[in-house]
Amino acid sequence: MAQERVLIIGGRIDNVRKAVEQGLAVVCLQQPGQFTPQHAELVDAALLVDFSDWSVVEPLVAAAHKVYGFTRVVTTGEAGVEIAGRINDLLGLEGVPYEVARLLRDKLAMREHLARVGAATVPAAEVTGRESLEAFGSAHGYPFVVKPVDGIASLGVQLVKGPEQVAAAWERIGELRGSDHLFARYFPLDRFIAEGYIDGPEFSVEAFTFEGRHLVVAVTEKLTHGNFVEAGHVIPARIDRATERLLELAVAEFLDAVGLTHGPSHTELRLSPDGPRVIESHNRPGGDRLRDLVEAAYGFDMEAYTVAYPSPGLPAPGERPPLLRAAATRFLAAEPGRVVRVSGLEEARGLDGVQDVEVSVSAGDRVTALASSWDRIGQVIAVGADADAALAACEAAAATVVVVTGAETEPTGPEPGR
């Protein structure tokens, strides 16, 4: 019997490794700069192109399918979900079609679709000018949210609290449009949406759908800085079972409404006074290493299921796996400026409960104000007997890591003669 083969789009090397561990052969569609010697050792073939360009991807993938005959297309990253849908449609493969992937990427299309099918949602409209912001506020009240139609990482999300803030919001949209941010190739800031503000605590639901059956694996509690950039996550959320059930039902209804019948999902929502309301959703595992928190807490490897299900080693659970322990993460930040010194990493990694400590900056690097998730400079992951214990371990590690910044100047070399 021929070995089954899967096409994996983007993602970390663990994607490929876990597929191979489940007995699959792999064809990799990856950005040239992200393909490593470790990839080369594991894959049967690699297509190294800018996979955001469908005109390039379409003929290459069609030819690769004739040669390698992959039966599934998977991705764990936001940049790959629409391309995966296009490939599924092109080749007639099972999996999430482009229409569903696009609904989840295009926040305006999602709101319009939910309203059309009678699902729970909030008012929304495309921002076409300052006047459209004023009209939205007049029609639906304040506060309301302005954000990119297909943005990620909380970049460009604004809360307009009253008419006096409309002018500044419109000016900020002008600054953002066409800006060359870190991942502008995949997530250009061109269209913006105004939508009703959802008040209440924020959560996310990590789920996997098996042939139309939505299995909620974890409900995550979100920690914020007081703006839209998340400060951390904890699993399980510190809520009672009745509240948890409300969130689970809301997500199942949402996934049914958008037509998701297979694979992972990460759905963000708030518990408003009128009940749970979805903010956005994605047909991929959650970012911020949420997949690692889910595995630590429940033993369910969301990444392995995404790239390799169905496989003999990955049975479809009938119900949520039992909780093993709580898991949490806290993100690290520092004052804007140039990094002078980073210390305390090894001490933090040695603390009880701490699983990992990552810092992405070193001396001479620039730290910017916290305007999006990409501005965070590191991450702590810890486990504990319960959510409070896991968070306490995170806080202890975060306090141990010291990132000192100085004036916003370029680093200089040693003085002559030294």
Secondary structure, DSSP 8 states (H G I E B T S, - for coil): ----EEEEES--HHHHHHHHHTT-EEEEEE-GGG--HHHHHH-SEEEES-TT-HHHHHHHHHHHHHHH---EEEESSGGGHHHHHHHHHHHT-SS--HHHHHHHH-HHHHHHHHHHHT-S---EEE--SHHHHHHHHHHH-SSEEEEETT--TTTT-EEE-SGGGHHHHHHHHHHHTT---TTTTTS----EEEEE---S-EEEEEEEEETTEEEEEEEEEEEE-SSSSEEEEEES-SS-HHHHHHHHHHHHHHHHHHT--SEEEEEEEEEETTEEEEEEEESS--TTTHHHHHHHHH---HHHHHHH-SBTTB---SS------EEEEEEE---SEEEEEEE-HHHHHTSTTEEEEEE---TT-EE--SSSGGG--EEEEEEESSHHHHHHHHHHHHHH-EEEEE-S-------TT-
